[in-house]
């Protein structure tokens, strides 16, 4: 049996597919979805400068509209991660 290793942030999996990043464990009630809406070039690096943050119910049987519990847009990935972490921690404690 092979074990999949994910990048983690503050102890939870962080998985990227294209411009979307999912944070959290799908076996828990909530996860956070980040979508990079725009980025700018800084030398050779692409830096996200507009990021959508959504706290989602992890039940994929629901429509995406019904899964969104909170949403916001932030000006950089660090601020978005910080907000997503806070939302997720609070939601999982309820």
Secondary structure as the mmCIF struct_conf table of DSSP 4:
data_model
#
loop_
_struct_conf.conf_type_id
_struct_conf.id
_struct_conf.beg_label_comp_id
_struct_conf.beg_label_asym_id
_struct_conf.beg_label_seq_id
_struct_conf.end_label_comp_id
_struct_conf.end_label_asym_id
_struct_conf.end_label_seq_id
STRN STRN1 UNK A 7 UNK A 9
TURN_TY1_P TURN_TY1_P1 UNK A 10 UNK A 11
STRN STRN2 UNK A 12 UNK A 17
TURN_TY1_P TURN_TY1_P2 UNK A 18 UNK A 19
STRN STRN3 UNK A 20 UNK A 23
BEND BEND1 UNK A 24 UNK A 24
TURN_TY1_P TURN_TY1_P3 UNK A 26 UNK A 27
BEND BEND2 UNK A 28 UNK A 29
STRN STRN4 UNK A 30 UNK A 42
TURN_TY1_P TURN_TY1_P4 UNK A 43 UNK A 44
STRN STRN5 UNK A 45 UNK A 57
BEND BEND3 UNK A 58 UNK A 58
TURN_TY1_P TURN_TY1_P5 UNK A 60 UNK A 61
BEND BEND4 UNK A 62 UNK A 62
HELX_RH_AL_P HELX_RH_AL_P1 UNK A 64 UNK A 67
STRN STRN6 UNK A 68 UNK A 74
BEND BEND5 UNK A 75 UNK A 76
HELX_RH_AL_P HELX_RH_AL_P2 UNK A 77 UNK A 93
#
